[in-house]
């Protein structure tokens, strides 16, 4: 009679972990979107600091620093929170233009 391996050990454990990872990637993946912003050059660091200060809100990449163009990449699950922040920064005249892609 062959003894089965505990789920956390050996080949059987690795197979279960692999199946879980496949399930996770199929079911828990989050869609990401990107929006472009135009700001004054002096405000690029400020935008980086503000957006990345909010955990999980998104990431900022500088597209063209001489023209003040930024990309914000964000999970769709945080769209409302991000656009609330964008509208607040537009009201403060920090963000000059929003270009959704």
C-alpha positions in Angstrom: 0.0 0.0 0.0 1.5 3.4 -1.1 1.3 6.3 1.3 0.2 9.6 -0.2 2.2 12.7 0.5 0.9 15.5 2.6 -0.4 18.4 0.5 2.4 20.7 1.5 5.3 18.4 0.6 6.8 16.8 -2.5 5.4 16.6 -6.0 1.8 16.5 -4.9 2.2 19.7 -2.9 3.9 21.5 -5.9 1.1 20.3 -8.2 -1.5 21.7 -5.9 0.4 25.0 -5.6 0.7 25.2 -9.3 -3.1 24.6 -9.8 -3.8 27.3 -7.2 -1.5 29.8 -9.0 -3.3 29.0 -12.3 -6.7 29.6 -10.7 -5.4 32.8 -9.1 -4.1 34.2 -12.4 -7.3 33.4 -14.2 -9.7 34.7 -11.5 -7.9 37.3 -9.5 -6.1 39.3 -12.2 -6.9 43.0 -12.3 -7.3 45.0 -15.5 -5.1 48.0 -15.7 -5.7 51.3 -17.6 -3.5 54.2 -18.4 -4.3 57.9 -18.6 -2.0 60.7 -19.8 -1.7 64.0 -18.0 -0.1 67.3 -18.9 1.3 69.3 -16.0 3.8 72.1 -15.5 7.4 70.7 -15.4 7.8 72.0 -11.8 4.8 69.8 -10.7 6.1 66.4 -12.1 7.7 65.4 -8.8 4.6 66.6 -6.8 2.3 64.4 -8.9 4.7 61.4 -8.5 4.7 62.0 -4.7 1.0 62.4 -4.3 -0.2 59.5 -6.5 2.4 57.0 -5.2 1.6 58.1 -1.6 -1.8 56.4 -2.0 -1.0 52.7 -1.7 -2.2 50.8 -4.7 -3.8 53.8 -6.5 -1.4 53.7 -9.4 2.1 54.4 -10.7 3.4 57.5 -12.5 5.8 57.4 -15.4 7.2 60.5 -17.1 6.5 60.4 -20.8 8.1 63.7 -21.8 9.6 65.8 -19.0 10.2 68.8 -21.2 6.5 69.0 -22.1 5.2 67.9 -18.6 3.6 64.7 -20.0 3.0 61.9 -17.5 1.3 58.5 -17.7 -0.7 57.2 -14.8 -1.2 53.4 -14.9 -3.8 52.2 -12.5 -6.0 49.2 -11.6 -9.5 49.5 -12.8 -10.7 48.7 -9.3 -9.2 52.1 -8.2 -10.5 54.2 -11.1 -13.0 56.3 -9.1 -10.5 57.1 -6.4 -7.9 58.1 -8.9 -10.2 60.3 -10.9 -11.4 61.9 -7.7 -7.8 62.8 -7.0 -7.3 64.0 -10.6 -10.3 66.3 -10.4 -9.1 67.7 -7.1 -5.6 68.4 -8.7 -7.3 70.0 -11.7 -9.3 72.3 -9.4 -5.9 73.3 -7.8 -4.7 73.9 -11.4 -1.8 71.4 -10.9 -3.1 69.2 -13.7 -3.6 71.1 -17.0 -5.0 68.4 -19.2 -6.2 64.8 -18.9 -5.9 62.6 -22.1 -7.6 59.2 -21.6 -6.2 56.5 -23.8 
